């Protein structure tokens, strides 16, 4: 299928924003490069427009997540049951916003950023203040790059808004509780096990929850596995092509832009985020977090795919069990209005 002019401009915006974010983080020597590559993908790839309401959601979500990660480990880190209960409430609030619809970007970006920072906060070698500051700076930089991308590559036709499906209250409760419960179980597992290099698996367990149903999660999990496999393969191919020149930022930036453009084009051809968006986030994490002069992405790519596949399979089992449990009660039964 050929892409229209506006869809092609959307692909170019995603590739420009994420590549520019990566290069800025590398040049400045900032930590947590994954924020600077993935956040532009979320902002430019998940919403069809950029306006004040979208920007306020995105920046507000980053500010709230940074505040939470600065307070929670110090206040409740020594008391795991209370810590877990608060994390459940935080996820519940975000999934509730996603289930209702208008503030979906606030909830989705908050789930991603909170899950990433909770993963890093499990290990003492990561500075919480530096992580919170990087999160905020990455969000502000992503907004600035998005405005530049829209100024250089504006849409010719007004985007068509998507109609939100009608939902009953019990469906909203089902979706919010399903997402919050499974995301909290993921948090507990990654807190309990020494999986410092499993950021991709941690994020995958949250991203497949975004359809907020078992059937949607199965499809999302399948697409994420395929997208991750393609992203890892493409990342390793460019690693081989660059060989020992991957410390050259110009070549690295060009390689990342080509990868992002290929997956952005695939993402633009899909009606909903699927294989293309999974590939985008894969290369965002690989290039943002793992490509350094001391650490290439060969082993990271292979480990990422295997750990992510296992994490998705286990998460789908949890989603199925929680879905069945919630359907036992009329107040949380999944019944979509006609």
Secondary structure, 3 states (H helix, E strand, C coil): CCCCHHHHHHHHHHHHHHHHHHHHHHHHCCCCHHHHHHHHHHHHHCCCCCCHHHHHHHHHHHHHHHHHHHHHHHHHCCCHHHHHHHHHHHHHHHHHHHHHCCCHHHHHHHHHHHHHHHHHHCCCCCCHHHHHHHHHHHHHHHHHHHHHHHHHCCCCCCCCCCCCCCCCHHHHHHHHHHHHHHHHHHHHHHHHCCCCCCHHHHHHHHHCCCCCCHHHHHHHHHHHHHHHHHHHHHHHHHHHHHHHHCCCHHHHHHHHHHHHHHHHHHHHCCCCCCHHHHHHHHHHHHHHHHCECCECCHHHHHHHHHHHHHHHHHHHHHHHHHHHHHCCCHHHCCCCCC
